[in-house]
Amino acid sequence: MITKTLTLRSLHLLLLAAMLSLVAVAAETVYLAPKGKTYHAAKTCIALSRTAQILVADRAQAVAHGLTPCRICYRPKRAKTNNEQWAAK
């Protein structure tokens, strides 16, 4: 009975560790200025070019602090025009 309980407990701990590692991998790193109102996908974003100190955070933390995504880094992809579609063929 004791070995069965230990086995189930160790299995539970392994499952928990696997779930936590998946959460850690899924966290997206973003960059921000200390007094900024937006977060950025890349350190090299033009909007951060005048920033002396660039901070690194998780996207979830940035959103939790009320920051919004950068319009340059996170701009929506536009649909291809008919000319671009024909040129690609």
N, C-alpha and C positions, 0 to 999 in steps of 0.2 A: 504494500500500500504506500509506503514512504517513497519507494523508487518511482512509482507511477505518478505521485504528486510532484516529485522533483522533475520528472521528465516533462510533465505538462507545464510546470512553472518555467522551466528552461525554454521550452518551445514558445511559450507566451512572450518571454523576454526577447527571444530571437526575432519573433514577429514584430514586436514593438520597435526593436532596433532597426529592422529593415524599413518599417514605415517612417521612422524618423529620418533615416538616410535619404529616402525618397523626397521627403519634404525639404531637406537641405539642398538637394540637387535642383528641385523645382524653383527655389528662390532665385529671383533675377536681381543681379547687381545693377544698381543705377548710380549716377553721379550727380552731385548737386553743389551749388554755391552756398556758403554759410548763411547768407541773408536772402537767398533766392526763393522764388515761389514755385519753381518748376523742378522736375527731375529729368535727367538726360540718359539716353541709352549708351552714349559713348563719351569718353573723356575729351575727344577731339571735336565735339560739337562746337560750331561757330559761336553759339550763344555763351559758351564757357570760356571763350578765348581771352577775355579781359579779367577773368577770375584768377586771383593769385593762389588761393587755396581751394582745392576741389575735394569735397568729402565723398566717401563711398558709403552706400547703405543698401539695404534690401528694398525692393520696390514696395513691398507691403508696409514697411516702416515709413517710407516717403508718403504713401497714400494716407496712412494713419495720421500723419502730421499735417494733412491738408494740402500737400503739394500736388500740383497737376502735371501731366506729361508735357514735355517740350513740344512745341508745334513743328519744329524742324526734325527732331529725332523720331517722333511718332506721327508724322503726317500720313494720312490715308493714301493708299496706292490708288492711282487713277487707272481707269479702264483704257485699253489701247484703242486708238482711233482706227477707222477702216484702213487708212493708208499704212499705219504701222503693222496691222495684221497682214496685209498683202505683202509688205516688205519682208516680213519674217518668213514667208513661205518660199 
